Amino acid sequence: MNDARESLKLSRSSSSPLDPLSNVLDVLGARVTRQTRIEAAGQWALSFPGIDRLKFVALLRGESWLLIPGHAPQPMQAGDVCLIGRTEYAVASDPALTPIDGRSLYDGPGRDVARINGDETIGIGGTVSFSGANADFLLGMLPDCMIVPRRSSTSGAIATVLTLMSNEIERDTIGHEIVSARLADVLLVEAIRAYVSHVGPTEMGWLGALLDPRIGRALRALHGDVAHPWTVAELAGVAGMSRAAFAAEFTHRIGLPPLSYLRSWRLTIARTALMHGDATVADIANTVGYRSQSAFSQAFRRTFGTSPKDDAGSKTGVTSSWQFEAR
């Protein structure tokens, strides 16, 4: 797959409220940069290290086990999908097997398919990369493992996408790479949607907060106008809650107080803009809500350990289709 393809773009009408998930995936430049496939039979087990990327594993045929440290072995059947965060993981025909390093089977250009003794089990995987060093914002708020079983009442769209992906693999005709890439992007978002609905918003931290009628309303307002000089009281008013109740619930659900979250998102947007070099430091600072370049630079240095100018200079030559737009 061409890693330089256009990053995931999720459009909205000018009159609709900003969707924070779409906003975050767009600004972070989320894109499925590689897809892999495994065909296996008999006894097999493959391990993969933890990396600062989001991964997905989906089973098209047969059965297997997903092994995540700190979790009980998870059986997977055809139609099941799992999103994996920073953690290491393994896939196996039997959870009692000792896995070998799975990277060796995919190491090198064009080596995207691993075949082991047959094709009783067929699975696909994908790696979601982010622009620059911005993965922390999203990965830090996601669980290590998000499994969406085929039996989930919200997995209908996933089943359709998996069927299309399987058919596309079998066809292997012109336009294969771009169609597979777009389907992988859709699978990513549909899996996130289905997982939140399956588990329930109260168990899902940031993703669940997006669906909460009150906290979600405040998040949409914040993402819709990140440069606004928001106060906790104003955001609480948007949510229809008292200041104290809103601050406590926001912090509990997301893991950061409201203004800390706002600062983190402002600086993530700014870092992405600096990486692409389309605006001056002063312009970027103003666009994300800092009224002075010095205040912006201090906040940036405290968060990332480098000045905005140094951070921008270290990323020259990076290209992307992302356009700097805070709102």
C-alpha positions in Angstrom: 0.0 0.0 0.0 1.2 3.5 -0.7 2.0 5.1 2.7 1.9 8.6 1.1 -1.8 8.3 0.2 -4.1 11.1 1.4 -4.9 10.8 5.1 -8.3 9.9 6.4 -10.8 12.7 5.8 -14.3 12.9 7.3 -16.4 15.7 5.8 -19.3 17.5 7.4 -21.7 20.1 6.2 -21.0 23.7 7.2 -24.2 23.8 9.3 -23.7 20.6 11.3 -22.0 20.5 14.7 -18.4 19.4 14.7 -17.9 15.7 15.5 -14.9 15.5 17.9 -14.0 12.0 16.8 -13.8 13.1 13.2 -11.9 16.2 14.2 -9.3 14.3 16.2 -8.8 11.6 13.5 -8.5 14.4 10.9 -6.1 16.6 12.8 -3.9 13.7 13.8 -3.7 12.6 10.2 -5.0 9.1 11.0 -4.6 6.7 8.1 -4.3 3.0 7.7 -0.8 2.8 6.3 -0.5 -1.0 6.0 -2.8 -4.0 5.7 -1.7 -7.6 6.3 -3.3 -11.0 6.0 -2.7 -14.3 7.6 -3.8 -17.7 6.3 -3.2 -20.5 8.7 -4.1 -24.1 9.7 -2.9 -26.4 12.4 -0.9 -25.1 15.3 0.4 -21.6 15.1 1.0 -18.5 17.3 2.4 -15.1 16.4 3.4 -12.2 18.8 3.7 -8.5 18.0 5.3 -5.7 20.1 3.5 -2.7 21.4 4.0 0.4 19.3 2.6 4.0 19.3 0.0 3.2 16.7 -3.6 1.9 16.6 -4.0 -1.6 15.1 -6.9 -3.7 14.1 -7.3 -7.4 13.7 -10.4 -8.9 12.0 -11.2 -12.6 11.4 -12.7 -13.4 8.0 -12.8 -17.2 8.4 -12.3 -19.8 11.1 -11.4 -19.3 14.7 -8.4 -18.0 16.6 -7.3 -16.5 20.0 -6.3 -13.0 20.8 -3.8 -12.7 23.7 -3.3 -9.3 25.4 -1.2 -8.9 28.6 -3.4 -8.4 31.6 -6.5 -9.8 29.9 -7.9 -13.3 29.7 -7.4 -15.0 26.3 -10.1 -13.8 24.0 -11.6 -16.3 21.4 -12.3 -14.7 18.0 -14.6 -16.0 15.3 -15.2 -15.0 11.8 -16.7 -11.5 11.8 -15.1 -10.4 15.1 -12.9 -7.3 15.1 -10.4 -6.0 17.7 -8.8 -2.5 17.9 -5.5 -2.6 19.8 -3.7 0.3 21.4 -0.1 0.5 22.6 0.1 -2.9 24.1 1.9 -5.9 22.7 -0.4 -8.8 21.6 -0.4 -12.2 20.1 -2.8 -14.2 17.8 -2.8 -18.0 18.0 -4.7 -21.2 17.2 -4.3 -22.2 20.9 -3.7 -19.8 23.8 -1.4 -22.4 25.4 1.2 -22.2 22.5 4.4 -20.1 22.8 4.2 -17.6 20.0 7.1 -16.8 17.7 7.9 -13.2 16.6 5.2 -12.4 13.9 7.2 -9.5 12.5 9.6 -11.9 10.7 6.8 -13.1 8.5 5.9 -9.6 7.3 9.4 -8.1 7.3 10.2 -6.4 4.0 8.3 -4.6 1.2 5.6 -6.6 -0.5 5.4 -9.1 2.3 1.9 -8.5 3.5 0.6 -12.1 3.5 1.7 -14.9 5.9 0.8 -18.5 5.0 1.1 -21.2 7.7 0.1 -24.8 6.7 -3.2 -23.9 5.0 -6.2 -21.5 5.1 -8.6 -22.9 7.7 -8.3 -19.5 9.4 -8.0 -16.2 7.5 -7.5 -12.9 9.2 -6.6 -9.4 8.2 -4.8 -6.7 10.2 -4.1 -3.0 9.8 -1.8 -0.4 11.2 -3.2 3.1 11.8 -0.5 5.8 11.8 -0.6 9.4 12.9 1.2 12.5 11.6 4.4 13.2 13.5 4.4 12.5 17.2 0.8 13.3 17.8 -0.4 9.7 18.6 -0.3 10.4 22.3 -3.4 12.5 22.3 -5.7 9.7 21.1 -3.9 6.6 22.3 -3.6 7.9 25.8 -7.4 8.1 26.0 -8.2 4.7 24.4 -8.3 1.2 26.1 -5.5 -1.2 25.1 -8.0 -3.6 23.6 -11.4 -2.9 22.1 -13.2 -6.1 20.9 -16.3 -6.0 18.8 -17.9 -9.4 18.5 -19.8 -10.5 15.4 -22.9 -11.1 17.6 -23.0 -7.5 18.7 -26.2 -5.8 17.8 -24.2 -2.9 16.3 -21.8 -4.9 14.1 -24.0 -5.0 11.0 -22.0 -2.3 9.2 -18.7 -4.1 10.2 -20.0 -7.3 8.6 -20.7 -5.5 5.4 -17.3 -3.9 5.3 -15.5 -7.2 6.1 -17.4 -8.9 3.3 -16.3 -6.1 0.9 -12.7 -6.3 2.1 -12.7 -10.1 1.7 -14.1 -9.8 -1.8 -11.6 -7.1 -2.7 -8.7 -9.4 -1.6 -10.0 -12.2 -3.8 -10.5 -10.0 -6.8 -7.0 -8.4 -6.7 -7.8 -6.2 -9.8 -7.1 -2.7 -10.8 -7.7 -0.1 -8.2 -7.2 -2.7 -5.5 -5.0 -0.7 -3.2 -7.1 2.4 -3.0 -10.4 0.5 -2.5 -8.8 -1.6 0.2 -7.4 1.6 1.9 -10.8 3.3 1.9 -12.5 0.2 3.3 -9.9 -0.1 6.0 -10.6 3.6 7.0 -14.3 2.8 7.2 -13.7 -0.4 9.2 -11.7 1.7 11.8 -14.5 4.1 12.4 -17.3 1.5 12.3 -15.4 -0.6 14.9 -15.0 2.4 17.2 -18.7 3.2 16.9 -19.7 -0.4 17.4 -17.5 -0.9 20.4 -18.8 2.2 22.2 -22.4 1.0 21.6 -21.6 -2.5 22.6 -19.8 -1.7 25.9 -21.8 1.4 26.8 -20.8 5.0 27.1 -20.2 5.0 30.9 -17.4 2.4 30.4 -15.6 4.1 27.6 -13.8 7.2 28.9 -13.3 9.8 26.1 -15.2 7.8 23.5 -18.1 7.3 25.8 -18.1 10.9 26.8 -18.7 11.9 23.2 -22.0 10.1 23.3 -23.0 11.5 26.7 -25.8 14.1 26.2 -24.2 16.6 28.5 -20.4 16.1 28.3 -20.7 15.3 24.6 -22.4 18.7 24.0 -19.5 20.5 25.8 -16.9 18.5 23.8 -18.6 19.4 20.5 -18.6 23.1 21.5 -15.0 23.0 22.6 -13.8 21.2 19.4 -16.0 23.5 17.3 -14.3 26.7 18.5 -11.0 25.7 20.1 -9.7 29.3 20.0 -12.6 30.6 22.2 -11.5 31.7 25.7 -13.5 28.9 27.4 -14.0 28.8 31.1 -15.2 25.8 33.1 -18.4 27.7 34.0 -19.1 28.4 30.3 -18.6 24.8 29.3 -20.7 23.7 32.2 -23.5 26.0 30.9 -23.2 24.4 27.5 -23.6 21.0 29.2 -26.5 22.2 31.3 -24.7 21.3 34.6 -23.4 23.1 37.6 -19.8 24.1 37.4 -18.7 21.7 40.1 -20.7 18.7 38.8 -19.5 19.3 35.3 -15.8 19.6 36.3 -16.0 16.4 38.3 -17.8 14.4 35.7 -15.6 15.6 32.8 -12.5 14.7 34.8 -13.8 11.3 35.8 -14.9 10.4 32.2 -11.9 11.8 30.3 -9.1 11.7 32.8 -8.2 15.4 32.5 -9.9 18.5 33.9 -11.8 20.5 31.2 -9.2 23.2 30.7 -6.3 20.8 30.8 -8.0 18.9 28.0 -8.5 22.1 26.1 -4.8 23.0 26.4 -3.7 19.5 25.3 -5.9 19.7 22.2 -4.8 23.2 21.3 -1.2 22.2 21.5 -1.8 19.1 19.5 -3.4 21.1 16.7 -0.5 23.6 16.9 2.1 20.9 16.7 0.5 19.5 13.6 0.4 22.9 12.0 4.0 23.5 12.9 4.9 20.2 11.3 3.5 21.2 8.0 5.0 24.7 8.1 2.0 26.4 6.6 1.8 29.3 9.1 4.1 31.3 11.4 4.3 30.5 15.1 2.5 33.7 15.9 -0.4 32.9 13.6 -0.7 29.4 14.9 -0.7 30.6 18.5 -3.5 33.0 17.8 -5.5 30.5 15.9 -5.5 28.0 18.7 -6.5 30.6 21.3 -3.2 32.0 22.7 -3.2 35.8 22.9 0.6 36.0 23.0 3.3 34.1 21.3 5.3 33.9 24.6 2.5 32.3 26.5 2.1 29.8 23.7 5.8 29.0 23.5 5.9 28.4 27.3 2.9 26.1 27.2 4.4 24.3 24.2 7.8 23.8 25.9 6.2 22.6 29.1 4.2 20.0 27.2 6.6 18.8 24.5 10.0 19.7 26.0 11.0 21.9 23.0 10.2 25.3 21.6 7.7 25.6 18.8 10.4 26.8 16.4 12.7 23.9 17.3 9.8 21.4 17.0 8.9 22.8 13.5 12.5 22.7 12.4 12.9 19.0 13.3 10.0 18.1 11.0 11.0 19.7 7.7 10.3 17.7 4.6 7.1 16.1 6.0 4.2 16.3 3.6 0.5 15.8 4.1 -2.8 16.8 2.8 -3.9 18.1 6.2 -4.8 21.8 6.1 -4.4 23.9 9.2 -7.8 24.8 10.5 -8.6 25.1 14.2 -12.4 25.4 13.7 
